[in-house]
């Protein structure tokens, strides 16, 4: 079986999810990680499965150590530059998460990949 996690959101507003995370971080990383863990717990992801996390080239532009003025995952001020920084960091964290899951699940023969589809124009 194969699971493709393709959540992707850029929230310019910087508003929070119901759980208190900044929307971009909440959808792109927290929601994807949570969903993946639920699928694993309920045996949807089992021995021999493949899990693909859809990333973004934007992750190459950002670091996992965000500035103290804008903590990772915290609601923040609205601006396009901040939105793209939050998006890039969320996708970078997703990439790191994919690599860690791959390491942890290797013994169960579950392959985890991080893939970038390239620039895509969407509405």
C-alpha positions in Angstrom: 0.0 0.0 0.0 1.0 3.6 -0.5 0.0 6.8 1.4 0.6 10.2 -0.2 0.4 13.1 2.3 -0.1 16.1 0.2 -1.3 18.8 2.6 -0.1 22.3 1.6 -1.3 25.7 2.9 0.1 29.1 2.9 -1.8 31.3 5.3 -0.9 35.0 4.9 -3.1 35.9 8.0 -0.9 34.0 10.5 -4.1 33.1 12.3 -4.4 30.1 14.7 -6.0 26.7 14.3 -8.5 25.6 16.9 -5.6 23.8 18.6 -3.6 27.1 18.8 -1.1 26.5 16.1 -0.4 29.0 13.3 -2.5 27.7 10.3 0.4 26.9 7.9 2.3 25.0 10.5 -0.9 23.3 11.8 -1.9 22.0 8.4 1.4 21.3 6.7 3.2 19.7 9.6 1.1 19.0 12.7 -1.9 17.8 10.8 0.2 15.6 8.5 2.2 14.1 11.3 -1.0 13.4 13.3 -2.7 11.8 10.4 0.3 9.6 9.6 0.5 8.4 13.2 -3.3 7.7 13.2 -2.9 5.6 10.0 0.0 3.7 11.6 -1.9 3.1 14.9 -4.9 1.7 13.0 -2.7 -0.5 10.8 -3.5 1.3 7.6 0.2 1.8 7.3 1.8 -1.6 7.9 4.7 -3.9 6.8 5.8 -3.1 3.3 3.9 0.2 3.0 5.2 3.3 1.4 4.6 6.7 2.8 5.2 9.8 0.7 5.4 13.3 2.2 4.9 16.0 -0.4 7.4 18.7 0.3 8.4 21.9 -1.4 11.6 23.4 -2.8 10.8 26.3 -0.5 12.1 24.3 2.4 15.7 25.0 1.1 15.3 28.7 1.8 14.6 28.3 5.6 16.1 26.9 8.8 14.5 25.0 11.6 15.7 27.5 14.2 13.1 30.3 13.8 13.8 33.7 15.2 12.6 34.3 18.8 10.3 37.0 17.5 8.3 34.3 15.6 8.3 30.9 17.5 7.7 27.9 15.3 4.0 27.1 15.1 2.8 30.2 17.0 0.2 32.6 15.5 1.9 35.6 14.1 1.5 38.9 12.2 0.2 38.8 8.6 2.5 39.4 5.6 3.4 37.5 2.5 7.1 37.3 3.5 6.3 35.9 6.9 3.8 33.5 5.2 6.4 32.1 2.9 8.9 31.7 5.7 6.3 29.8 7.8 5.5 27.6 4.8 9.2 26.9 4.1 9.9 26.0 7.7 6.8 23.7 7.9 7.9 21.8 4.8 11.5 21.6 6.1 10.2 20.1 9.3 8.0 17.7 7.3 11.2 16.6 5.4 13.0 16.0 8.7 10.0 14.1 10.0 9.9 11.9 6.9 13.6 11.0 7.4 13.0 10.2 11.1 10.0 8.0 10.3 12.0 6.2 7.7 14.7 5.4 10.3 12.2 4.3 12.9 10.0 2.2 10.6 12.8 0.6 8.6 12.6 -2.6 10.7 8.9 -2.9 9.7 9.9 -2.5 6.1 7.9 0.7 5.8 9.6 3.1 3.4 9.1 6.8 4.0 9.9 9.4 1.3 10.0 13.2 1.0 9.1 14.3 -2.6 9.0 17.7 -4.2 6.7 18.0 -7.2 8.4 21.3 -8.3 6.7 24.7 -8.7 3.0 24.4 -9.3 0.6 27.2 -10.1 -2.7 26.7 -8.2 -5.7 28.7 -7.1 
